[in-house]
Amino acid sequence: MYLQIKKAVLGFDLFAAWSMQKARGPFSGFGEWMHRAPYISCAILILLSFFMAWQGLLGLAQPHTH
């Protein structure tokens, strides 16, 4: 089973690499966006964490009635 998982992951990686190469052709700025992708992802995660923290604080501030 472990070997099957490794084959599936390798297949996915090869497909991802192939599709990235194909996408670079028609879109001239695609490579630049891919270099910025980790920063964009990090910013989205930080915004999401602030939103979740805010929701948690609002939940703690409200009295719980059971």
C-alpha positions, 0 to 999 in steps of 0.5 A: 500500500505504501508503494501505491501511495508513493506512485500516486504522489509521484503521478500527481507531481508529474502532472502538476509539473507538466501543467505548470510548463503548459500554463507558462506558454500562453500567460506571460506573467504566470511565472511571476505570479507563481513566485509570489504565490507563497506570499499571497498564501501567507497573507490569506492565512494571516487574514483568516487567523485574525478573522477566526481570533476575532470570532473567538473573542466575540464568542467569549464576550457573549454570555452563554445561556444553557 
